Amino acid sequence: MNSQGFSFTKLLKSQWGTNPLFKGSYSYVAAGSCGDDLDSMAKSLPGISKDGVPPLRILFAGEMIHRTHYSTTHGAYFSGIREANRLLQLYQCGGLLDLLNHLYNFKY
């Protein structure tokens, strides 16, 4: 039992720092890369619809592909918003996420 009175039955702890395949790795932009490379990685797959029907998509979001907030938690969040908006546009849904995106981009 911890100091707040909670007892845990299971715990899953990341061990990136001791994993021999990663050694605590993090994403980085390779030498010679540019923002256009990040934009290319952020494109959904497949990019072409067949017979006028929107295809199912594989979308990419995360801290590694946000062009201006690269390698940050908020970059991961914003890229998730971007991909959710992409789905809303693809399937012609409403704009709740557009409103949230506007609020989070508001300059205080």
Buried (B, 14 or more C-beta within 10 A) or exposed (E): EEEEEEEEEEEEEEEEEEEEEEEEEEEEEEEEEEEEBBEEEBEBEEEEEEEEEEBEBEBBBBBBBBBEBBBEEEBBBBBBBBBBBBBBEBEEEEEEBBEEBEEEEEEE
